[in-house]
C-alpha cells in the first residue's frame, strides 16, 4: 500500500483530482481514476490529472476520465495545472508551457497576491476537417449539416479542439433531455472515437449558454475545449464574429473565448478546493 498526495481543483466546476508526479509515481492511473472519481466511495470528481516532468515543456499533463479512458486535452484542467505549477513553486513563471496529447500549449497567468487568479490558454487552431476530428461525413467541413440519428434530423457542427466535439444549437438548453441525448451522440456511428456533445443557446451575438455531455464522464459542470468549440461553431454559422470576445456560460461558470484564424484563446479562473492524501 502506498500513500499519494493530491490536490482537488476545479475550473468552472469542472473538478479533477491532481497528482504532482514530479517526485511520486502513479501506477495504473486508469484504475485509480475509476476508483477515486466516485462521489460517495472515493474523493469525487470528473477524473484525475497527472502533472509530470517534460523534456519539451515546463510540465506534462495527462488526463483520465472517470471511466478510466485517457483524454487528449482538457481546457479547464490545463488552467488548474498552470495555477498549481505557479502557486506550488514548481514553475515560477507567468508564461509557461504544458505538454499534452494534443500538443504543447502556452499559458499566460494573471497573478494577484502571489497566487494565480486567471489563466489564458492558447488552445491552438480549430480543426474543421472531418477526417481530423474525426467524423465520418464528407465535405471540407461539417457546419450546420443535417444528420439523421435514430431517424430524427439534427443540424450538427463538428470541431476538434484537441478533443472531438459535436455542437447543436437550440432554443432552450434547459429543455434538452441530456441524459438521453448525450449518450446517443457520444456513441453515434459517425464518431469512431466517440464525441463530446454541446447543446448551445444563443443569448446575443457575444453570449452563449451551453450544456455539455463529455465522452467518458457524462454531463459536466463545464468543458473548456467544448466552450472553444461552441464559439468556433457560432462564428462558422455567422452567429458571432471572428476575433470578438465571446462569453460562454456553462453550468459551473463562464469562460471568455476569442476565435482567430490562427488560434483560439480561452480565459477563465482556476480554484484550489483542498489538498489531501490517499492510500492505495
N, C-alpha and C positions, 0 to 999 in steps of 0.2 A: 504494500500500500504506500502511495506517495501523496504528498501534500502540495497542492498547487495554489499559488497566489493569483487572484483575478481582480478585475475592476469591472463593475457594471456601469455601462454608459448608454446614453441614448441621444439620437438626433431626431427631433420632431416626434418623439415617442417610439421611434424605431430602435428597439433596445437589443443590445448584444452583450455577451459575456466576453470580455477581452483578457487575453493572456499575453503577458510580456514574455516572449520566448528568446530574448537575448541571452538569458542565463538558464532558465528552466526549459525542459524539453517535454513536448506533448506527444504521446504515442496514441494512435488510433483516434484522431480528432473527430472522425465521422461518428463513432460510437459515443464519444464524450458529448458531442453536440446534442444528440438524441436524448442522452441521459440528463443533461443539465438544463435543457430548454423547457422541460416540463414545469408548468407553474406551481403545481402542488407537491410534486415529489422531487423537484430539482431546484434550481435557482430561479428559473423562468426567464424567457427571452425569445427573440426571433432566431437565435443561433449563437455560435461562438465565432470570434475573430482572433486569429493568432497574429501577433506583431513580432516579426522575425528580422534578423540581420539581412542585409542585401549587399551584394557586391556592385550593384548598379545604381542604387538609390540610397536615401537615408534610412529606409526601412522597407520591409516587405510585409504585405497584408494578405492573409489567407482567410476566406470566409466559408463557413459551413452552416447550411440552413438547419432548421430544427428537425428535418427528416434525414439529416446526415449527408445530403448531397452538397458538393462543393460549388460555390458561386464564383463567377468570374470577377464581379465588381459590385460594390455597394457604396452608393453616394453618401448616405448618412453615416455609414460605418467609417469611411475614409476620413470624414471630418473629425470623428471621435479619435481616430488613430493620430491625426495631426495634433489634436489637443493633448492626448496622452504623452506623445513624444516630447512636446514642449514643456508641459506642466511637470512631468516627472524628471526633466533634466536630461533625458536620453539624447534629444536633438534640440539644442537651444538656438534655433534659427526661426525667423519669421517667414521665410520662404524655404520650403523643404519639398522633397520628392518621396513618393511612395510607390513601390513596385507592386503591381497586381497582375493577375492573369490577363487583364485587358490592357496591359502596358503600364508605363511609368507615368504617374500623374503628379502635377505640380500643385502645391497647396500654398496659399497666402493667408497667414494668420493675423487676425486682429487681436492684439493683446491689451488687456486692461488690468491694472493692479497685479501684474506679474502672472496672469493666467489668461488662457485663450478664451475669448468670448464668441468669436465668429470666425468662420473659415470660408474662403473662396477656393473652389477646386476647378482647375482646368480639366474638364471631363473628356476632352478630345473631340474629334469631328463626328457629327451624327452620321450614322450609316443607314442609307435608304435602299441599297441594292438588295433585292430579295435573297439572293444566294448567300450573302454575307450576314444576314440577320440571324438565323436562316428561316425563310418561309417559302413553302413550295407553291409559289404563284409566279406567273410570268410577267414580264414587263420590266422597265428600268427601275420602277419603284411601286410600292403598294400604298397609295394615298387615296383615302375615301373610296376604296374599291369594294364592290358588293361581294360578299362571301356567304354561301349558304351553309349553315351549321344546323344539323337536325331539321332540315327542310325550312329553316327560317332565314330570311335575308338580313345580313348585318353589313353596315358600312364600316370598314376597318382601315386603319393606317398602321403600318408596321415600321418600327425604328429599332435600331440597335444602338445602345449607349454603353457597350461592353456586355450588356445582357439584352436578350431579345424582348421586345415589347409590342403588344397589340393594343391600340388605342381606339376607343369608341366614344363618340360624342352623344350626349343625351340631354333631355330637358331637365331632369332632376336626379342627381346621383343617389339621393336618399331612397328613391323608389326602386332602385336596382336590387334584385334578389341575388346578392353577390355569392352567397353560399351555393347557389345552384349555377349561376352563370360563370363564376370564376373557374371552377374545375372543368367546365365544358370547353372553355377556350384554352386553358392550360394544357389540356390533353388532346386538342383538336389535331387531326391527322396532317394538317399543313405545317405544323410546327414540330420538326424532328427532335429538337432539344427541349420541347415544352416551351411555354412562354409566360411572361408576366403580363397581366391584363389590367388596363386602366380605363375606368369609366369617367368621362370628363363633362362637367357642366360649365358653360361659358357664362361668367358673370358680367364681364365687359371686355374690351379689347386688350386689356393688360392684366386680367384677373381670371384665373381658372380655379374651379373646385374639383377635387379628384378623390376617387376611392380606388384602392389598389388591391389586386389579388396577385400575390407573388408565388411563383412556382416553388414548391417545396416548403412554403410557410403559411399559405392561406392569406386571409385579409390581414394586412399590417397597418399600423398607425401612419406610416409614411414610407416612401421609397424615393431615394434621391435620383437614381437613374430613371425611374418612372416619371418623376416630375420633369426631368430634362426631356424625356421622350414626348411627354404631353405638350410641352412648349414647342418642340420641333414640329409635331403634328399640327398644332394650331397655326403655326406660321405657314406650313406647307399647304394648308387648306384656306389660307387667306383670312383667317380669323384674327390673328395677331401679326405684328410686323417684325421683320428681321431686325436684330440689333437693339430692340427695345427691351427694357426690363419687364419681365412677366412674373407676376406673383402667383405662385401655385399653392393653393390652400388644401392641406391634407388633414386627416383626422387628428393628427398629433401636433400640427403647427404649420407654418408657412415657409416656403423656400423662394428665393429670388433667382430666376433663370434668365440668362441672356444668350440668345442663339445667334451665332455669326456663321458665315460660310466655312470658316476655318476651325471654329472652336465653340463648344458650349460651356458657359460659365455657370456654376452653381454656388450660391452663397446661403449659408444658414448657420445656426448655432450648434453647439455640441456641449453636452452636460455629463458630468460625473455623478452617478447616483450613490454608489457606495463601493468600498473595497472589502475583500474577504479572502478566506482560504477554504479550499475544499479537498477532502481526502478521497482518493480514487484507488 
